[in-house]
Amino acid sequence: MGGFEEVPAGTCQEMCPAGELVRRRRQKRLHILELGPPEQAVKEYSRPAAGKECPRPEELRPPPVLLATVRHLLGEAARRRPDVSAAEQCAFITDRLRAVRLDLTVQRVSGLACAAVLERSLVYLLRAGHQLCGEPAARFDAHLHRAQVQECFAALRRAYRHEEDDRAAAQPLFQALFLLYNLGAPDALWQILQLPNHIRASPELSTARAINLAYLEHNFARFFRLARKLPYLQSCALHPHLARARRLALLTFSHGFSSRNCRYPLDRLAHLLAVDSLEEAEALCQAQGLTMLEGSVIFQKGSFKDSGPLNHSPSCLLVDRKWGQTTLQEFTEGVCS
């Protein structure tokens, strides 16, 4: 019997365990977003150390408390404040969401209880990734953020596998978000193709697969046409790939329209690539070494150059304009309910 490890069950009924709260108060390490009134401290992430004993039940929050914690983070903690920058706010919420996922893992929570927490976490992470993509690396670590999104997707998709009767109503949407976020990745598509037929045939996944196929086929007219029609959250998931898709589109056009006498109207190109302005379209073309002449682009395959690191910036047309008049908390509950 000694070969079985006992799985702890959390008993902490607060967002922050009492022992941690006392310690952080004494050390004056409560974040500005945790100060009151009322004081609403949230358990911070602490990396598990090798050889460290398993957390005690009073240090772990059970699933209902974890769900309430996430709702607090996406509600009160996510409200815009003039004294806290968007990047600092994101760093705080992302850290606390990471602690939530660790509590889930330690208690081996699965199924719907786990999915409800992770779905809401992903809504925040995908939205924040788009909103802060233009921040300097010192304020927003895009690589760390992407790693956390992937970690959250992996945990959520494991949770879905514990629901044999597919009671997770939002599963088709989040499987579609997974494919869009991993656009063009063979392994991601293979995982999607292993899903039950009724999930694969859902409108959300059908659209995501069509966009993935258009990207793989370099059919960028269809790719951006479909991207325009995506709802807000799917657009956030797709956004990290837009810069590369536009660069590949210009490379494709440079070969297909390569001619000294061919002129491609800049306004038509801006519409096709779904950029926010003619100025952005012109800057994009010039960064790839393409020649501009009287409001048109001259495509020549010999002049195309790789401009180096991709420039990711928020998109008004493809993302921000799709955000309705609602709060993040209301939006999230509407998506996950």
PALOLUM-517461 format. One record per residue (C-alpha): residue in one letter; x, y, z; chain. Coordinates in steps of 0.05 Angstrom, whole numbers, plus 5000, padded with zeros to 4 digits. Example, Ala and Ser with C-alpha at 12.3 -4.5 7.8 and 13.67 -1.06 7.14 Angstrom:
2
+------+------+------+------+-----+
! type !   px !   py !   pz ! mol !
+------+------+------+------+-----+
!    A ! 5246 ! 4910 ! 5156 !   A !
!    S ! 5273 ! 4979 ! 5143 !   A !
+------+------+------+------+-----+
END
This chain:
337
+------+------+------+------+-----+
! type !   px !   py !   pz ! mol !
+------+------+------+------+-----+
!    M ! 5000 ! 5000 ! 5000 !   A !
!    G ! 5060 ! 5045 ! 5011 !   A !
!    G ! 5070 ! 5052 ! 4936 !   A !
!    F ! 5010 ! 5098 ! 4928 !   A !
!    E ! 5020 ! 5172 ! 4939 !   A !
!    E ! 4963 ! 5206 ! 4976 !   A !
!    V ! 4933 ! 5263 ! 4937 !   A !
!    P ! 4921 ! 5324 ! 4982 !   A !
!    A ! 4852 ! 5357 ! 4982 !   A !
!    G ! 4852 ! 5431 ! 4995 !   A !
!    T ! 4814 ! 5461 ! 5054 !   A !
!    C ! 4833 ! 5535 ! 5047 !   A !
!    Q ! 4769 ! 5575 ! 5038 !   A !
!    E ! 4804 ! 5641 ! 5023 !   A !
!    M ! 4839 ! 5665 ! 4960 !   A !
!    C ! 4904 ! 5668 ! 5000 !   A !
!    P ! 4923 ! 5618 ! 5054 !   A !
!    A ! 4927 ! 5649 ! 5124 !   A !
!    G ! 5001 ! 5631 ! 5134 !   A !
!    E ! 5022 ! 5664 ! 5069 !   A !
!    L ! 4980 ! 5725 ! 5083 !   A !
!    V ! 5012 ! 5736 ! 5151 !   A !
!    R ! 5082 ! 5726 ! 5122 !   A !
!    R ! 5072 ! 5774 ! 5064 !   A !
!    R ! 5040 ! 5827 ! 5108 !   A !
!    R ! 5100 ! 5823 ! 5154 !   A !
!    Q ! 5148 ! 5828 ! 5095 !   A !
!    K ! 5105 ! 5884 ! 5064 !   A !
!    R ! 5098 ! 5844 ! 5000 !   A !
!    L ! 5024 ! 5854 ! 4986 !   A !
!    H ! 5014 ! 5879 ! 4915 !   A !
!    I ! 4978 ! 5945 ! 4904 !   A !
!    L ! 4922 ! 5906 ! 4871 !   A !
!    E ! 4912 ! 5867 ! 4935 !   A !
!    L ! 4905 ! 5926 ! 4981 !   A !
!    G ! 4837 ! 5948 ! 5004 !   A !
!    P ! 4791 ! 5965 ! 5030 !   A !
!    P ! 4774 ! 5909 ! 5029 !   A !
!    E ! 4841 ! 5874 ! 5029 !   A !
!    Q ! 4837 ! 5818 ! 4977 !   A !
!    A ! 4903 ! 5781 ! 4976 !   A !
!    V ! 4911 ! 5725 ! 4927 !   A !
!    K ! 4960 ! 5667 ! 4934 !   A !
!    E ! 5023 ! 5681 ! 4894 !   A !
!    Y ! 5060 ! 5630 ! 4851 !   A !
!    S ! 5117 ! 5593 ! 4884 !   A !
!    R ! 5158 ! 5545 ! 4841 !   A !
!    P ! 5157 ! 5474 ! 4870 !   A !
!    A ! 5226 ! 5456 ! 4894 !   A !
!    A ! 5257 ! 5386 ! 4890 !   A !
!    G ! 5252 ! 5351 ! 4957 !   A !
!    K ! 5202 ! 5402 ! 4984 !   A !
!    E ! 5145 ! 5370 ! 5023 !   A !
!    C ! 5076 ! 5369 ! 4993 !   A !
!    P ! 5033 ! 5430 ! 5011 !   A !
!    R ! 4987 ! 5420 ! 5070 !   A !
!    P ! 4912 ! 5419 ! 5059 !   A !
!    E ! 4904 ! 5487 ! 5091 !   A !
!    E ! 4953 ! 5515 ! 5039 !   A !
!    L ! 4912 ! 5490 ! 4980 !   A !
!    R ! 4847 ! 5519 ! 4953 !   A !
!    P ! 4792 ! 5469 ! 4931 !   A !
!    P ! 4762 ! 5477 ! 4861 !   A !
!    P ! 4703 ! 5522 ! 4881 !   A !
!    V ! 4752 ! 5571 ! 4915 !   A !
!    L ! 4798 ! 5568 ! 4855 !   A !
!    L ! 4740 ! 5585 ! 4809 !   A !
!    A ! 4720 ! 5643 ! 4854 !   A !
!    T ! 4792 ! 5667 ! 4854 !   A !
!    V ! 4796 ! 5668 ! 4778 !   A !
!    R ! 4730 ! 5706 ! 4775 !   A !
!    H ! 4758 ! 5757 ! 4824 !   A !
!    L ! 4822 ! 5765 ! 4782 !   A !
!    L ! 4782 ! 5775 ! 4718 !   A !
!    G ! 4734 ! 5823 ! 4753 !   A !
!    E ! 4760 ! 5868 ! 4808 !   A !
!    A ! 4835 ! 5857 ! 4796 !   A !
!    A ! 4828 ! 5868 ! 4720 !   A !
!    R ! 4793 ! 5936 ! 4725 !   A !
!    R ! 4834 ! 5991 ! 4694 !   A !
!    R ! 4868 ! 6036 ! 4746 !   A !
!    P ! 4907 ! 6100 ! 4734 !   A !
!    D ! 4960 ! 6080 ! 4785 !   A !
!    V ! 4975 ! 6012 ! 4755 !   A !
!    S ! 5001 ! 6002 ! 4684 !   A !
!    A ! 4970 ! 5949 ! 4640 !   A !
!    A ! 5035 ! 5910 ! 4639 !   A !
!    E ! 5041 ! 5910 ! 4715 !   A !
!    Q ! 4968 ! 5889 ! 4722 !   A !
!    C ! 4979 ! 5832 ! 4672 !   A !
!    A ! 5042 ! 5809 ! 4710 !   A !
!    F ! 5002 ! 5806 ! 4774 !   A !
!    I ! 4942 ! 5769 ! 4746 !   A !
!    T ! 4985 ! 5721 ! 4705 !   A !
!    D ! 5025 ! 5703 ! 4767 !   A !
!    R ! 4963 ! 5690 ! 4808 !   A !
!    L ! 4932 ! 5648 ! 4752 !   A !
!    R ! 4996 ! 5607 ! 4751 !   A !
!    A ! 4987 ! 5594 ! 4825 !   A !
!    V ! 4915 ! 5572 ! 4811 !   A !
!    R ! 4940 ! 5521 ! 4760 !   A !
!    L ! 4991 ! 5495 ! 4809 !   A !
!    D ! 4937 ! 5483 ! 4861 !   A !
!    L ! 4896 ! 5445 ! 4809 !   A !
!    T ! 4957 ! 5403 ! 4791 !   A !
!    V ! 4976 ! 5386 ! 4863 !   A !
!    Q ! 4905 ! 5363 ! 4878 !   A !
!    R ! 4899 ! 5328 ! 4811 !   A !
!    V ! 4833 ! 5361 ! 4796 !   A !
!    S ! 4804 ! 5339 ! 4730 !   A !
!    G ! 4741 ! 5342 ! 4689 !   A !
!    L ! 4690 ! 5398 ! 4690 !   A !
!    A ! 4716 ! 5429 ! 4755 !   A !
!    C ! 4785 ! 5437 ! 4725 !   A !
!    A ! 4759 ! 5459 ! 4657 !   A !
!    A ! 4717 ! 5515 ! 4686 !   A !
!    V ! 4778 ! 5546 ! 4718 !   A !
!    L ! 4825 ! 5537 ! 4659 !   A !
!    E ! 4775 ! 5563 ! 4607 !   A !
!    R ! 4768 ! 5629 ! 4643 !   A !
!    S ! 4843 ! 5634 ! 4653 !   A !
!    L ! 4854 ! 5625 ! 4578 !   A !
!    V ! 4804 ! 5680 ! 4561 !   A !
!    Y ! 4846 ! 5728 ! 4601 !   A !
!    L ! 4914 ! 5704 ! 4575 !   A !
!    L ! 4893 ! 5707 ! 4502 !   A !
!    R ! 4864 ! 5777 ! 4510 !   A !
!    A ! 4924 ! 5802 ! 4548 !   A !
!    G ! 4972 ! 5773 ! 4497 !   A !
!    H ! 4941 ! 5817 ! 4443 !   A !
!    Q ! 4934 ! 5879 ! 4486 !   A !
!    L ! 5007 ! 5879 ! 4508 !   A !
!    C ! 5042 ! 5852 ! 4446 !   A !
!    G ! 5069 ! 5921 ! 4430 !   A !
!    E ! 5101 ! 5931 ! 4498 !   A !
!    P ! 5178 ! 5928 ! 4504 !   A !
!    A ! 5207 ! 5862 ! 4529 !   A !
!    A ! 5226 ! 5894 ! 4595 !   A !
!    R ! 5153 ! 5905 ! 4612 !   A !
!    F ! 5120 ! 5845 ! 4578 !   A !
!    D ! 5156 ! 5779 ! 4566 !   A !
!    A ! 5120 ! 5752 ! 4505 !   A !
!    H ! 5158 ! 5686 ! 4506 !   A !
!    L ! 5140 ! 5671 ! 4579 !   A !
!    H ! 5068 ! 5691 ! 4565 !   A !
!    R ! 5064 ! 5644 ! 4505 !   A !
!    A ! 5093 ! 5588 ! 4548 !   A !
!    Q ! 5038 ! 5599 ! 4600 !   A !
!    V ! 4984 ! 5599 ! 4547 !   A !
!    Q ! 5009 ! 5533 ! 4520 !   A !
!    E ! 5013 ! 5504 ! 4590 !   A !
!    C ! 4941 ! 5525 ! 4602 !   A !
!    F ! 4918 ! 5495 ! 4536 !   A !
!    A ! 4953 ! 5430 ! 4552 !   A !
!    A ! 4921 ! 5425 ! 4620 !   A !
!    L ! 4852 ! 5443 ! 4593 !   A !
!    R ! 4854 ! 5392 ! 4538 !   A !
!    R ! 4874 ! 5339 ! 4589 !   A !
!    A ! 4814 ! 5360 ! 4631 !   A !
!    Y ! 4768 ! 5351 ! 4571 !   A !
!    R ! 4793 ! 5280 ! 4562 !   A !
!    H ! 4764 ! 5262 ! 4630 !   A !
!    E ! 4694 ! 5280 ! 4607 !   A !
!    E ! 4674 ! 5220 ! 4566 !   A !
!    D ! 4604 ! 5247 ! 4554 !   A !
!    D ! 4631 ! 5315 ! 4530 !   A !
!    R ! 4592 ! 5356 ! 4579 !   A !
!    A ! 4640 ! 5414 ! 4572 !   A !
!    A ! 4597 ! 5459 ! 4528 !   A !
!    A ! 4654 ! 5506 ! 4511 !   A !
!    Q ! 4701 ! 5451 ! 4487 !   A !
!    P ! 4691 ! 5463 ! 4412 !   A !
!    L ! 4709 ! 5536 ! 4421 !   A !
!    F ! 4771 ! 5523 ! 4462 !   A !
!    Q ! 4795 ! 5468 ! 4415 !   A !
!    A ! 4787 ! 5518 ! 4359 !   A !
!    L ! 4827 ! 5570 ! 4399 !   A !
!    F ! 4882 ! 5517 ! 4409 !   A !
!    L ! 4887 ! 5506 ! 4333 !   A !
!    L ! 4887 ! 5580 ! 4317 !   A !
!    Y ! 4940 ! 5595 ! 4369 !   A !
!    N ! 4983 ! 5539 ! 4340 !   A !
!    L ! 4968 ! 5558 ! 4268 !   A !
!    G ! 5006 ! 5515 ! 4217 !   A !
!    A ! 5035 ! 5467 ! 4269 !   A !
!    P ! 5027 ! 5395 ! 4245 !   A !
!    D ! 5023 ! 5367 ! 4315 !   A !
!    A ! 4966 ! 5414 ! 4334 !   A !
!    L ! 4926 ! 5395 ! 4273 !   A !
!    W ! 4939 ! 5321 ! 4286 !   A !
!    Q ! 4912 ! 5329 ! 4357 !   A !
!    I ! 4850 ! 5364 ! 4331 !   A !
!    L ! 4838 ! 5308 ! 4280 !   A !
!    Q ! 4836 ! 5257 ! 4337 !   A !
!    L ! 4776 ! 5291 ! 4369 !   A !
!    P ! 4706 ! 5260 ! 4364 !   A !
!    N ! 4668 ! 5275 ! 4300 !   A !
!    H ! 4615 ! 5319 ! 4331 !   A !
!    I ! 4669 ! 5365 ! 4360 !   A !
!    R ! 4710 ! 5368 ! 4296 !   A !
!    A ! 4646 ! 5385 ! 4257 !   A !
!    S ! 4628 ! 5443 ! 4303 !   A !
!    P ! 4624 ! 5512 ! 4269 !   A !
!    E ! 4682 ! 5538 ! 4312 !   A !
!    L ! 4729 ! 5482 ! 4292 !   A !
!    S ! 4706 ! 5481 ! 4220 !   A !
!    T ! 4725 ! 5554 ! 4213 !   A !
!    A ! 4791 ! 5545 ! 4250 !   A !
!    R ! 4810 ! 5487 ! 4204 !   A !
!    A ! 4792 ! 5528 ! 4143 !   A !
!    I ! 4837 ! 5584 ! 4166 !   A !
!    N ! 4893 ! 5535 ! 4181 !   A !
!    L ! 4886 ! 5504 ! 4112 !   A !
!    A ! 4887 ! 5572 ! 4077 !   A !
!    Y ! 4950 ! 5589 ! 4115 !   A !
!    L ! 4985 ! 5524 ! 4096 !   A !
!    E ! 4964 ! 5532 ! 4024 !   A !
!    H ! 4988 ! 5605 ! 4023 !   A !
!    N ! 4919 ! 5625 ! 4001 !   A !
!    F ! 4924 ! 5692 ! 4037 !   A !
!    A ! 4864 ! 5725 ! 4004 !   A !
!    R ! 4820 ! 5670 ! 4035 !   A !
!    F ! 4861 ! 5671 ! 4100 !   A !
!    F ! 4849 ! 5745 ! 4114 !   A !
!    R ! 4777 ! 5742 ! 4089 !   A !
!    L ! 4762 ! 5689 ! 4141 !   A !
!    A ! 4802 ! 5726 ! 4194 !   A !
!    R ! 4758 ! 5787 ! 4186 !   A !
!    K ! 4697 ! 5745 ! 4203 !   A !
!    L ! 4726 ! 5713 ! 4266 !   A !
!    P ! 4695 ! 5733 ! 4334 !   A !
!    Y ! 4737 ! 5771 ! 4383 !   A !
!    L ! 4768 ! 5715 ! 4424 !   A !
!    Q ! 4787 ! 5673 ! 4363 !   A !
!    S ! 4819 ! 5736 ! 4334 !   A !
!    C ! 4862 ! 5744 ! 4396 !   A !
!    A ! 4885 ! 5672 ! 4388 !   A !
!    L ! 4902 ! 5682 ! 4314 !   A !
!    H ! 4935 ! 5750 ! 4324 !   A !
!    P ! 5007 ! 5725 ! 4339 !   A !
!    H ! 5009 ! 5696 ! 4268 !   A !
!    L ! 4985 ! 5757 ! 4230 !   A !
!    A ! 5054 ! 5789 ! 4221 !   A !
!    R ! 5084 ! 5725 ! 4192 !   A !
!    A ! 5023 ! 5714 ! 4148 !   A !
!    R ! 5030 ! 5784 ! 4119 !   A !
!    R ! 5104 ! 5774 ! 4106 !   A !
!    L ! 5091 ! 5707 ! 4072 !   A !
!    A ! 5035 ! 5740 ! 4031 !   A !
!    L ! 5083 ! 5794 ! 4006 !   A !
!    L ! 5135 ! 5741 ! 3989 !   A !
!    T ! 5082 ! 5701 ! 3950 !   A !
!    F ! 5059 ! 5764 ! 3913 !   A !
!    S ! 5132 ! 5783 ! 3898 !   A !
!    H ! 5138 ! 5718 ! 3859 !   A !
!    G ! 5069 ! 5716 ! 3829 !   A !
!    F ! 5065 ! 5789 ! 3806 !   A !
!    S ! 5139 ! 5799 ! 3792 !   A !
!    S ! 5143 ! 5847 ! 3732 !   A !
!    R ! 5175 ! 5914 ! 3718 !   A !
!    N ! 5110 ! 5941 ! 3690 !   A !
!    C ! 5062 ! 5911 ! 3742 !   A !
!    R ! 5032 ! 5960 ! 3793 !   A !
!    Y ! 4990 ! 5934 ! 3850 !   A !
!    P ! 4947 ! 5989 ! 3883 !   A !
!    L ! 4968 ! 6000 ! 3956 !   A !
!    D ! 4896 ! 6010 ! 3979 !   A !
!    R ! 4876 ! 5943 ! 3950 !   A !
!    L ! 4936 ! 5909 ! 3983 !   A !
!    A ! 4919 ! 5942 ! 4050 !   A !
!    H ! 4849 ! 5915 ! 4046 !   A !
!    L ! 4872 ! 5845 ! 4026 !   A !
!    L ! 4922 ! 5841 ! 4084 !   A !
!    A ! 4871 ! 5872 ! 4132 !   A !
!    V ! 4919 ! 5924 ! 4159 !   A !
!    D ! 4894 ! 5984 ! 4198 !   A !
!    S ! 4918 ! 6039 ! 4150 !   A !
!    L ! 4952 ! 6055 ! 4085 !   A !
!    E ! 5012 ! 6080 ! 4124 !   A !
!    E ! 5019 ! 6013 ! 4158 !   A !
!    A ! 5014 ! 5976 ! 4092 !   A !
!    E ! 5067 ! 6021 ! 4061 !   A !
!    A ! 5114 ! 6011 ! 4120 !   A !
!    L ! 5104 ! 5936 ! 4115 !   A !
!    C ! 5122 ! 5936 ! 4041 !   A !
!    Q ! 5183 ! 5980 ! 4050 !   A !
!    A ! 5208 ! 5936 ! 4107 !   A !
!    Q ! 5210 ! 5878 ! 4058 !   A !
!    G ! 5248 ! 5919 ! 4006 !   A !
!    L ! 5190 ! 5930 ! 3959 !   A !
!    T ! 5187 ! 5993 ! 3916 !   A !
!    M ! 5129 ! 6042 ! 3923 !   A !
!    L ! 5109 ! 6085 ! 3864 !   A !
!    E ! 5050 ! 6134 ! 3861 !   A !
!    G ! 5006 ! 6096 ! 3911 !   A !
!    S ! 5023 ! 6027 ! 3883 !   A !
!    V ! 5071 ! 5970 ! 3899 !   A !
!    I ! 5120 ! 5942 ! 3849 !   A !
!    F ! 5130 ! 5868 ! 3863 !   A !
!    Q ! 5197 ! 5840 ! 3841 !   A !
!    K ! 5221 ! 5775 ! 3871 !   A !
!    G ! 5293 ! 5798 ! 3868 !   A !
!    S ! 5280 ! 5858 ! 3912 !   A !
!    F ! 5243 ! 5822 ! 3968 !   A !
!    K ! 5284 ! 5816 ! 4032 !   A !
!    D ! 5274 ! 5786 ! 4100 !   A !
!    S ! 5266 ! 5844 ! 4148 !   A !
!    G ! 5288 ! 5805 ! 4209 !   A !
!    P ! 5245 ! 5798 ! 4272 !   A !
!    L ! 5171 ! 5804 ! 4262 !   A !
!    N ! 5137 ! 5867 ! 4287 !   A !
!    H ! 5077 ! 5848 ! 4329 !   A !
!    S ! 5029 ! 5904 ! 4345 !   A !
!    P ! 4955 ! 5906 ! 4366 !   A !
!    S ! 4906 ! 5903 ! 4309 !   A !
!    C ! 4846 ! 5949 ! 4310 !   A !
!    L ! 4811 ! 5921 ! 4248 !   A !
!    L ! 4820 ! 5847 ! 4262 !   A !
!    V ! 4815 ! 5847 ! 4338 !   A !
!    D ! 4798 ! 5910 ! 4377 !   A !
!    R ! 4737 ! 5931 ! 4336 !   A !
!    K ! 4705 ! 5864 ! 4352 !   A !
!    W ! 4704 ! 5878 ! 4427 !   A !
!    G ! 4634 ! 5895 ! 4448 !   A !
!    Q ! 4610 ! 5943 ! 4502 !   A !
!    T ! 4620 ! 5896 ! 4561 !   A !
!    T ! 4667 ! 5881 ! 4618 !   A !
!    L ! 4720 ! 5826 ! 4616 !   A !
!    Q ! 4683 ! 5788 ! 4670 !   A !
!    E ! 4616 ! 5791 ! 4633 !   A !
!    F ! 4650 ! 5771 ! 4568 !   A !
!    T ! 4686 ! 5712 ! 4601 !   A !
!    E ! 4624 ! 5685 ! 4634 !   A !
!    G ! 4586 ! 5690 ! 4569 !   A !
!    V ! 4640 ! 5650 ! 4533 !   A !
!    C ! 4649 ! 5597 ! 4587 !   A !
!    S ! 4578 ! 5588 ! 4611 !   A !
+------+------+------+------+-----+
END
